């Protein structure tokens, strides 16, 4: 994740989810690699979190001739999918602690 640019509460929740699911989570701040889609939200003080697939190893090949599908670790993508589904469930409960209560 890009922690230096993400909301601290969101980072804490994602870290807790990764720990609970026994999944790896690394901070790879990608300042200087380019921009991302959340920049307009950050400018408007909307809390964001950036979760990306760049690792320390792949950061060296990003935007080079070796930046190709063969550099993708599909196991890492599966772990990311697993983590994101758990994270969304955590956020869902946090935002609606009593889903049985009618709105």
C-alpha positions in Angstrom: 0.0 0.0 0.0 1.0 3.6 -0.4 0.8 4.5 3.3 2.4 7.9 3.1 -0.5 9.1 0.9 -3.3 7.2 2.6 -5.6 7.9 5.5 -4.0 6.6 8.7 -7.3 5.1 10.0 -7.8 3.2 6.7 -4.2 2.0 6.8 -4.7 0.8 10.4 -7.9 -1.1 9.4 -6.2 -2.7 6.4 -3.2 -3.7 8.5 -5.5 -5.2 11.1 -7.4 -7.1 8.4 -4.2 -8.5 6.9 -3.0 -9.6 10.4 -6.4 -11.3 11.1 -6.3 -13.1 7.8 -2.6 -14.0 8.2 -1.9 -12.3 4.9 1.2 -10.3 4.0 1.0 -6.5 3.7 3.9 -4.3 2.8 4.2 -0.6 2.6 5.8 0.5 -0.7 5.4 4.3 -1.0 5.5 4.9 -4.7 6.2 8.7 -4.6 7.9 9.6 -7.8 6.5 6.8 -9.9 3.6 8.9 -11.1 0.2 9.8 -9.9 -2.9 7.7 -9.1 -6.6 8.1 -9.4 -7.2 9.3 -5.8 -5.3 12.7 -6.3 -8.5 14.7 -6.9 -10.1 13.2 -3.8 -7.1 14.1 -1.7 -7.2 17.7 -3.0 -10.8 17.8 -1.6 -9.8 16.3 1.7 -11.6 13.0 1.1 -10.0 10.2 3.0 -8.4 7.6 0.7 -6.2 4.5 0.8 -4.1 3.4 -2.1 -3.5 -0.3 -2.5 -1.3 -1.3 -5.4 0.7 -4.2 -6.6 4.2 -2.7 -6.7 6.7 -4.5 -4.5 10.3 -3.6 -3.8 11.4 -6.1 -6.4 8.9 -5.0 -9.1 9.6 -1.3 -8.5 12.9 -1.8 -10.2 11.3 -3.0 -13.4 8.3 -0.6 -13.4 8.2 1.4 -16.7 11.2 -0.5 -18.1 11.4 -3.1 -21.0 11.1 -5.8 -18.4 7.7 -4.5 -17.3 5.6 -7.3 -18.8 2.9 -9.8 -17.7 5.6 -12.3 -16.9 6.7 -10.1 -14.0 3.3 -10.6 -12.3 3.0 -12.9 -9.3 -0.5 -14.4 -9.6 -0.2 -15.7 -6.0 0.3 -12.1 -4.8 -2.8 -11.1 -6.8 -4.8 -13.8 -5.1 -3.6 -12.7 -1.7 -4.5 -9.2 -2.6 -8.0 -10.2 -3.7 -8.4 -12.2 -0.4 -7.3 -9.2 1.6 -9.5 -6.7 -0.2 -12.6 -8.9 0.3 -11.9 -9.1 4.0 -11.2 -5.4 4.2 -14.5 -4.6 2.5 -16.3 -6.8 5.0 -14.6 -4.9 7.9 -15.5 -1.5 6.4 -19.1 -2.7 5.9 -19.5 -3.7 9.6 -17.7 -0.5 10.7 -20.0 1.7 8.6 -23.2 -0.3 9.4 -22.6 -1.9 12.8 -26.2 -3.2 13.0 -27.2 -4.5 9.5 -30.4 -6.0 10.9 -31.6 -2.5 11.9 -33.9 -1.0 9.1 -32.8 2.3 7.6 
